[in-house]
């Protein structure tokens, strides 16, 4: 019987991975940079502290590999928050169950009103986001939202609670294209302290989610960690381990990595681990060198001037004009956000910035008729 990721994951300890990364030398980084196909060991070298001295070479390789695989294009996407109701207590999230906020779940008419504004912004890709409240925004609600939005968008992705295999199969039949499911942190011992209550506190159920997606032939799986919860180098090594396993097992699926940094929100903790802009560039380049086919996304969590620089460094997908509260585009713009955005430029302004760097803006690159 084929091994699942939990078995692969349990072959490593956090301490072992940390020691591996921090023991890397300049010679290890140079070997990694020279390798035609980068291994997990090479990835460990590229995220190590000593690799900071090689950032220029990493950036040049990342730029060349991205252009070779993706050309000078940038995919535009936008999140559509459907609900901020959530049964989980997550110490870093504005939607956390214990936060005394007004809870909102969009009606069919409100979903359409949001979609109309998003379409006017130019988008043909939409990412549906909810909190984790199975009674209110379970699979039936998500399925209904996809049915409502399918005539208006060429590409629908979701970032919601982990679901069962048969539920993913149901959504895929209705036209779901991609699922983003971040482990948040691969540090199993401290994961529980960040997720003390709710279904999300089940580390292994969340860890198994990409396997459930892969078995159901979802077109694209998005992975990532919430940068700021744990040592970003070690967390990212485990995320790369997860990616490597999935690519080998579900080789027909596309993969994406996102780089969310912990941002301010009502009632949440401050980051325990800080990553500098330079280190985030290092991490982005390390992923690109590790996997040239990987889609790399950056959100409006980051500052405008920093996002401008990332266009040439390996990022292939970018959001713009994002609202992180349900109804934020048309219905209730003043409602509480999941987190604060930092780049508040409109989609038109961000698209102009991308074009000014010589890149083509892609609003739509996938059609159901070609699936």
C-alpha positions in Angstrom: 0.0 0.0 0.0 1.3 3.4 -0.9 2.7 5.6 1.9 0.7 8.7 2.8 2.3 12.0 3.8 1.9 11.4 7.6 4.3 8.4 7.3 6.8 10.5 5.4 6.4 13.4 7.9 7.0 11.1 10.9 10.4 10.1 9.5 11.6 13.6 10.5 11.7 15.4 13.7 11.6 19.2 14.0 14.9 19.2 15.8 16.6 17.1 13.1 15.3 19.3 10.3 16.5 22.4 12.2 19.9 21.1 12.8 20.2 20.1 9.1 19.4 23.6 7.9 21.6 25.5 10.4 24.6 23.2 9.8 24.7 24.1 6.0 27.9 25.7 4.8 28.8 28.0 1.9 30.0 24.9 0.0 26.5 23.3 0.4 24.9 26.5 -1.0 27.3 26.6 -4.0 26.6 22.9 -4.6 22.9 23.6 -4.5 23.2 26.5 -6.9 25.2 24.4 -9.4 22.8 21.4 -9.3 20.6 21.1 -12.4 17.8 19.5 -10.4 17.6 20.7 -6.8 16.9 18.1 -4.0 15.3 18.6 -0.6 18.9 18.7 0.8 19.6 21.6 -1.7 16.4 23.4 -0.5 17.6 23.1 3.1 20.9 24.8 2.0 19.0 27.5 0.1 16.9 28.5 3.1 19.9 28.3 5.5 21.3 31.5 7.1 24.5 31.2 5.1 22.6 31.3 1.8 21.8 35.0 2.5 25.3 35.8 1.1 24.2 34.2 -2.2 20.9 36.1 -2.6 22.0 37.8 -5.8 22.8 34.5 -7.6 19.6 33.0 -6.2 17.6 35.9 -7.6 19.2 35.7 -11.0 18.5 31.9 -11.2 15.0 32.4 -10.0 14.3 35.1 -12.5 15.6 33.0 -15.4 13.8 29.8 -14.4 10.5 31.7 -14.0 10.7 33.3 -17.4 11.7 30.0 -19.0 8.6 28.2 -17.5 6.0 31.0 -17.3 7.3 33.7 -19.7 6.8 37.3 -18.8 3.3 36.9 -17.4 1.5 37.5 -14.1 -1.7 35.9 -13.1 -4.2 38.1 -11.3 -6.6 36.7 -8.6 -8.8 38.1 -5.9 -10.3 36.7 -2.7 -14.1 36.7 -2.2 -14.8 36.3 1.6 -18.2 34.6 1.9 -18.4 34.3 5.7 -16.5 35.2 8.9 -18.3 32.7 11.0 -15.9 30.2 12.6 -16.0 27.6 15.3 -12.2 27.4 15.7 -10.1 29.3 18.2 -7.0 30.3 16.3 -4.8 32.8 18.2 -3.6 34.6 15.0 -6.9 35.1 13.2 -9.4 38.0 13.3 -12.3 35.5 12.7 -11.4 33.4 15.8 -14.4 32.1 17.7 -13.6 34.0 20.9 -13.4 37.4 19.1 -16.5 39.5 19.8 -17.2 40.6 16.3 -20.3 40.8 14.1 -20.6 37.6 12.2 -21.7 37.7 8.6 -22.5 35.0 6.0 -23.4 36.3 2.5 -26.8 35.5 1.0 -27.1 34.4 -2.7 -28.0 38.0 -3.6 -25.0 39.4 -1.7 -22.7 36.9 -3.4 -23.9 38.1 -6.8 -23.4 41.8 -5.7 -19.8 41.0 -4.7 -19.2 39.1 -7.9 -20.5 42.1 -10.0 -17.9 44.4 -8.4 -15.1 41.9 -8.8 -16.0 41.4 -12.5 -15.9 45.2 -13.0 -12.4 45.2 -11.5 -11.4 42.9 -14.4 -11.1 39.5 -12.7 -12.0 36.2 -14.1 -10.3 34.2 -11.3 -11.9 34.2 -7.8 -10.8 32.6 -4.6 -13.7 31.8 -2.2 -12.8 32.1 1.5 -14.8 31.2 4.6 -14.2 30.6 8.3 -14.7 27.1 9.6 -18.3 26.7 10.6 -19.7 23.5 9.2 -23.3 24.2 10.2 -23.4 27.6 8.5 -20.8 27.3 5.7 -20.5 23.6 5.2 -20.1 21.9 1.8 -23.8 22.6 0.8 -23.2 26.4 1.2 -19.9 26.2 -0.7 -21.5 24.1 -3.5 -24.3 26.6 -3.8 -21.8 29.5 -4.0 -19.9 27.7 -6.8 -23.1 27.2 -8.7 -24.0 30.9 -8.4 -20.5 32.1 -9.5 -19.7 29.5 -12.2 -21.5 31.5 -15.0 -19.5 34.6 -14.1 -15.9 33.3 -13.6 -13.7 31.0 -15.6 -11.8 29.8 -12.6 -13.1 29.2 -9.0 -10.8 28.2 -6.1 -11.6 27.8 -2.4 -9.8 28.4 0.8 -12.2 26.9 3.4 -12.1 24.2 6.1 -10.7 20.8 5.2 -13.4 18.5 3.8 -14.0 14.8 3.3 -13.0 13.1 0.0 -16.5 12.7 -1.2 -17.2 16.4 -0.6 -14.2 17.4 -2.7 -15.4 15.1 -5.4 -18.8 16.8 -5.3 -17.3 20.3 -5.6 -14.9 19.2 -8.4 -17.9 17.9 -10.4 -19.5 21.4 -10.0 -16.4 23.1 -11.5 -14.0 23.7 -8.6 -10.5 24.2 -10.0 -8.2 24.7 -7.0 -8.0 24.2 -3.2 -5.7 26.2 -1.0 -5.1 24.5 2.4 -2.3 25.8 4.5 -1.0 23.6 7.3 -0.2 27.0 9.1 2.7 25.3 10.9 4.3 21.8 10.6 5.5 22.1 14.2 3.2 19.5 15.7 3.9 20.3 19.4 3.2 24.0 19.2 0.4 23.7 16.6 -2.0 22.8 19.4 -1.2 26.1 21.3 -2.1 28.1 18.2 -5.3 26.0 17.6 -6.6 25.2 21.1 -10.3 24.6 20.1 -12.3 23.5 17.1 -11.8 21.0 14.3 -8.7 22.8 13.1 -6.9 21.6 16.3 -6.7 18.2 14.7 -3.2 18.4 13.2 -3.2 15.1 11.4 -6.6 15.6 9.7 -5.3 18.9 8.3 -2.0 17.2 7.3 -3.9 14.6 5.3 -6.1 17.1 3.4 -3.8 17.4 0.3 -3.8 13.6 0.0 -7.6 13.7 -0.1 -7.4 16.4 -2.7 -4.9 14.5 -4.8 -6.9 11.3 -4.7 -9.9 13.3 -6.1 -8.0 14.8 -9.0 -8.3 18.4 -8.0 -6.5 20.4 -10.7 -4.4 22.5 -8.4 -3.4 22.3 -4.7 -2.1 25.3 -2.8 0.2 24.8 0.2 1.9 27.2 2.6 2.7 28.1 6.2 1.7 31.2 8.1 5.0 32.9 8.4 5.5 34.2 11.9 4.2 31.2 13.9 7.5 29.2 13.9 11.0 29.3 12.5 10.3 30.0 8.8 13.3 28.0 7.6 12.2 24.8 9.3 8.5 25.2 8.6 9.3 25.9 4.9 11.5 22.8 4.8 8.5 20.6 5.9 6.3 22.4 3.4 8.8 21.6 0.7 8.9 18.0 1.9 5.1 17.9 1.6 5.2 19.4 -1.9 7.9 16.9 -3.0 5.8 14.0 -1.8 2.6 15.3 -3.5 4.3 16.0 -6.8 5.6 12.4 -7.0 2.4 10.8 -6.0 -0.2 13.0 -7.7 2.0 14.1 -10.7 -0.9 15.3 -12.9 -1.9 18.0 -10.3 -0.6 21.6 -10.4 0.9 23.0 -7.2 1.1 26.5 -5.7 2.9 28.0 -2.7 1.8 31.2 -0.9 3.8 33.3 1.5 1.4 34.8 4.0 3.2 36.8 6.8 1.3 37.2 10.0 -0.5 40.6 9.8 -2.4 42.7 12.4 -6.0 41.8 13.1 -8.5 42.3 15.9 -7.6 40.2 19.0 -4.7 38.3 17.6 -1.1 37.6 18.8 2.0 39.3 17.5 4.4 37.1 15.4 6.7 34.9 17.4 9.2 34.7 14.6 10.1 37.6 12.3 11.1 37.2 8.7 12.7 40.2 7.0 11.9 41.3 3.5 15.3 40.0 2.4 14.7 36.7 4.0 11.3 36.4 2.3 13.0 37.0 -1.1 15.4 34.2 -0.2 12.5 31.9 0.6 10.7 32.7 -2.7 13.9 32.2 -4.7 14.6 28.9 -2.8 11.2 27.5 -3.8 11.6 28.6 -7.5 15.0 27.0 -7.7 13.6 23.8 -6.0 10.7 23.6 -8.5 10.5 25.6 -11.7 6.9 24.5 -12.4 5.6 25.8 -9.1 3.1 28.7 -9.0 4.2 31.2 -6.4 1.6 33.7 -5.0 1.9 36.9 -3.1 -1.0 38.7 -1.5 -1.9 42.2 -0.5 -0.5 41.5 3.0 2.8 42.9 1.7 3.7 46.5 1.1 3.3 47.9 -2.4 6.9 48.7 -3.0 8.0 45.3 -1.9 5.4 43.5 -4.1 6.7 45.6 -7.1 10.2 44.1 -6.6 8.8 40.6 -6.4 7.4 40.6 -9.9 10.8 39.8 -11.3 12.0 37.4 -8.6 9.8 34.3 -9.2 6.2 35.3 -8.2 3.7 34.2 -10.9 0.4 35.1 -9.2 -0.7 38.3 -7.4 -3.8 39.6 -5.8 -4.9 43.2 -5.9 -7.7 45.4 -4.6 -8.4 42.6 -2.0 -11.0 42.9 0.8 -10.6 40.4 3.6 -14.1 40.7 5.2 -17.4 39.2 3.9 -19.2 41.7 1.8 -16.1 44.0 1.6 -16.5 44.8 -2.1 -20.2 45.9 -2.3 -22.3 44.8 0.7 -20.6 45.8 4.0 -17.3 47.5 3.3 -16.8 48.5 7.0 -17.1 45.0 8.5 -14.2 43.5 10.4 -11.3 42.1 8.3 -9.6 38.8 8.8 -6.3 40.7 8.6 -5.1 44.1 7.5 -3.9 44.5 3.9 -0.8 46.6 3.3 -1.0 47.1 -0.5 -4.3 49.1 -0.9 -3.9 49.9 -4.6 -6.7 49.0 -7.0 -6.5 46.1 -9.4 -6.0 48.6 -12.2 -3.1 50.3 -10.5 -1.3 47.0 -9.8 -1.9 45.8 -13.3 -0.3 49.0 -14.6 2.7 48.4 -12.4 3.1 44.9 -13.8 2.9 46.1 -17.4 5.4 48.9 -16.7 7.9 46.1 -15.8 7.4 44.5 -19.2 5.0 41.8 -18.1 1.7 40.7 -19.5 -1.2 40.7 -17.0 -3.3 37.5 -17.2 -6.9 37.9 -16.0 -8.0 34.6 -17.4 -5.9 31.6 -18.4 -8.2 28.6 -18.0 -11.4 27.5 -19.5 -13.7 24.6 -18.5 -14.1 23.5 -22.1 -10.4 22.6 -22.2 -10.3 20.6 -19.0 
